[in-house]
Amino acid sequence: MITKLKEKRLGNIYLREIEEADYLDYFLIGKDLETVKYLNWGPFIKPAEALYTIKEIFNNRPINDDLPKGYAITMDNHMIGMIDYHSENLKENSIEIGYFLKREYWGKGIMRKCVSYMVDLAFSLGFSKVYLGSIIDNLRSIHLIESIGFHYEYERVEDIGDGKLHLARYYAKYNYEE
């Protein structure tokens, strides 16, 4: 049986399952167009949108019930980002990780620690393969993915809701590469 971890401290970063009480911090992150411009949601206009996303989207993801639906990345008791498992593929025993971080925390190594932890956790939970994807214009994300040992798998065109089509690049890491 898979057992999920409820929380994890990574130095001064604290990962814990996202809660409805996080909605105001989530709103403040998600209303920043620069932060969400490569994501398939946002920007938020009203705090109620952030609350709805936590209640109805994260809590109802169609993945294994034993997996955390999403971790709030926190510092000083405030949510500064999120990292989550989604798109579980039972046939190839893989899972995809998604993430975002408040702009003022970019370039500080925070997401590197969080992604590395989530990859290790996925492998310890029995997954054979982990995917990370990014719109190719998101150079920071592409750099992070490549710098932590993920290998290019494929590209596809995606509609992220901004009226344009974007090329997304997907990378994978296999459990035996650890």
C-alpha positions in Angstrom: 0.0 0.0 0.0 1.2 3.5 -0.8 1.5 5.8 2.1 1.7 9.5 1.5 3.6 12.0 3.5 1.5 14.8 5.0 4.4 17.3 5.4 8.1 17.8 4.8 10.7 20.3 5.9 13.4 21.1 3.4 15.7 23.6 5.2 13.7 26.8 5.6 11.0 25.6 3.2 8.1 23.6 4.5 5.9 21.4 2.2 2.4 20.5 3.5 -0.8 19.5 1.9 -2.7 22.5 0.5 -5.6 23.6 2.6 -8.6 25.8 2.0 -7.1 28.3 4.4 -4.3 28.9 1.9 -6.7 30.5 -0.6 -5.7 34.1 0.1 -1.9 33.4 -0.4 -2.8 31.3 -3.4 -4.8 34.3 -4.8 -2.0 36.7 -4.3 0.4 34.4 -6.2 -2.2 33.6 -8.9 -3.2 37.1 -9.7 0.3 38.0 -10.9 0.3 37.6 -14.6 4.1 37.1 -14.8 3.9 34.2 -12.4 1.0 32.4 -14.2 1.6 33.4 -17.9 2.9 29.9 -18.8 0.3 28.0 -16.8 -3.1 26.8 -18.0 -5.0 28.9 -15.5 -5.1 32.5 -14.2 -4.6 35.1 -13.5 -7.1 35.1 -10.7 -9.4 38.1 -10.5 -11.1 37.3 -7.2 -10.0 35.4 -4.1 -13.1 33.1 -4.6 -11.4 31.7 -7.7 -8.4 30.5 -5.6 -10.7 28.9 -3.0 -12.7 27.2 -5.7 -9.5 25.8 -7.3 -8.4 24.3 -4.0 -11.8 22.9 -3.1 -13.0 21.6 -6.5 -9.8 21.0 -8.5 -7.0 19.9 -6.2 -9.3 17.9 -3.9 -11.0 16.1 -6.8 -8.0 15.2 -9.0 -8.5 11.8 -10.6 -5.2 10.3 -9.2 -4.5 7.7 -6.6 -6.3 8.7 -3.4 -3.2 7.8 -1.4 -1.2 10.5 -3.2 -1.1 14.1 -2.0 -3.2 16.2 -4.3 -0.9 19.2 -3.9 1.7 20.6 -1.5 1.7 24.2 -0.5 5.3 25.5 -0.5 5.5 27.7 2.6 8.0 30.0 4.3 7.4 32.0 7.4 3.9 30.5 7.6 2.9 31.8 4.2 2.3 29.9 1.0 4.8 31.0 -1.6 4.1 28.4 -4.3 2.7 25.0 -5.0 3.9 21.6 -6.3 1.7 18.7 -7.1 1.3 15.3 -8.7 -1.1 15.1 -11.6 -1.6 13.1 -14.8 -1.0 9.7 -13.3 -0.5 7.0 -16.1 -1.1 3.6 -14.7 -0.1 1.8 -18.0 3.5 3.2 -17.8 3.5 3.6 -14.0 4.3 7.3 -14.3 3.2 10.6 -12.9 3.7 14.2 -13.8 4.7 17.0 -11.4 3.5 20.5 -11.8 4.7 23.6 -9.9 4.7 27.4 -9.6 6.4 29.8 -7.3 5.7 33.4 -6.3 7.9 35.7 -8.4 9.9 37.2 -5.6 11.3 33.7 -4.7 12.5 32.8 -8.2 16.2 32.1 -8.6 16.8 31.1 -5.0 16.9 27.3 -5.4 13.5 26.7 -3.7 11.9 24.9 -6.6 15.0 22.8 -7.2 14.7 21.5 -3.6 10.9 20.9 -3.9 11.0 19.2 -7.3 13.9 17.0 -6.3 12.0 15.9 -3.1 8.8 15.2 -5.1 10.7 13.1 -7.6 12.4 11.1 -4.8 9.0 10.7 -3.1 7.3 9.5 -6.4 10.0 6.8 -6.8 9.7 5.7 -3.2 6.0 5.4 -3.7 6.6 2.9 -6.6 6.4 5.0 -9.7 8.9 4.0 -12.5 8.9 7.3 -14.3 8.3 11.0 -13.5 7.5 13.7 -16.1 8.0 17.4 -16.0 6.7 19.7 -18.7 7.0 23.3 -19.6 6.1 25.7 -22.3 9.4 26.2 -24.2 9.3 30.0 -23.7 9.6 29.4 -19.9 13.3 29.3 -19.9 13.6 29.3 -16.1 11.5 26.1 -15.9 13.3 24.4 -18.8 16.7 25.2 -17.1 15.5 23.7 -13.8 14.2 20.6 -15.5 17.4 20.0 -17.4 19.7 20.8 -14.5 18.2 18.1 -12.2 18.8 15.3 -14.7 15.6 15.0 -16.7 15.9 13.9 -20.3 13.9 15.2 -23.2 11.0 12.9 -24.2 8.7 14.8 -26.6 7.0 18.1 -27.5 3.4 18.9 -28.2 1.3 22.0 -28.9 -0.9 23.1 -26.0 -3.6 25.6 -25.4 -3.1 27.3 -22.1 -6.1 29.5 -22.4 -4.5 32.8 -23.6 -5.8 32.5 -27.2 -2.5 31.2 -28.6 -1.1 27.8 -29.1 2.2 27.1 -27.3 4.9 24.4 -27.8 5.4 22.5 -24.6 8.4 20.2 -24.0 8.2 17.2 -21.8 11.1 15.6 -19.9 11.3 12.3 -18.0 13.4 10.7 -15.4 13.3 6.9 -14.7 13.6 5.3 -11.3 16.7 3.4 -12.4 18.5 6.7 -13.0 18.5 7.6 -9.3 
